[in-house]
Amino acid sequence: MLSVKNIHTYYGNIQALKGVSIEVPEGSIVTILGANGAGKTTTMKTIAGLLKPKEGKISFLNQDVTADRPDQLVRKGVALVPEGRAILSGMTVLENLEMGAFPRKDSEVKADLEKVMDRFPILRERKSQLGGTLSGGQQQMLAIARALMSRPKLLLLDEPSMGLAPLIVQDIFKIVKEINQDGTTVLLVEQNARQALKIADYAYVLEIGKVVKEGPARDLLHDPSVKEAYLGH
């Protein structure tokens, strides 16, 4: 579904990605692991069209999308839930969700609104509340629900568990798994390596802008070097 080949991305003169290549098959959950500064968020931003690679190619559904703008990618079925959530804090929960459906012209937006509020009942309860007044966990749910309103084929999730209480983290990972089971392909960047590897099919490890290890998530969960670096053993 998504093919990222040899991308080199820069911030000014500083090279953040040095030939990153990843594949995300349709229907799968793929996770990218790595320490702070490894290039995980830069990879997500490059895929989402927020940053342009100097070299390399990004294909989505067998179409070259390397030069596409973020709004074009959303229309093609790629939705990013950014690190830090990026909730529209001065707008209500309902308005945030409606913003997620901005590229759509079909008649099923209302039905999808009901569907995401069924999945996240707290959002139905708080639909008239300003996004900025929600707790961290509720904001994360709103960010995911807002992305789902665009009906993505591929959901990019950047650090969804960051800064959340352990019980909420469990909920978020359960929701990610359910979204995938409902037919949405997921690319997940996550510092909580153990949880990510438990729900993913395949994993990549990034270090200083390069993929240094990849393989089936189950194998990496038991890989001694991954355990030592990311799983606290």
Secondary structure by P-SEA (a helix, b strand, c coil): cbbbcbbbbbccccccccbbbbbbcccbbbbbbbccccaaaaaaaaaaccccccbbbbbccccccccccaaaaaaabbbbbcccccccccccaaaaaaaaaccccccaaaaaaaaaaaacaaaaaacccccccccaaaaaaaaaaaaacccccbbbbccccccccaaaaaaaaaaaaaaaaabbbbbbbccaaaaaaaacccbbbbccccccccccaaaaaacaaaaaccccc
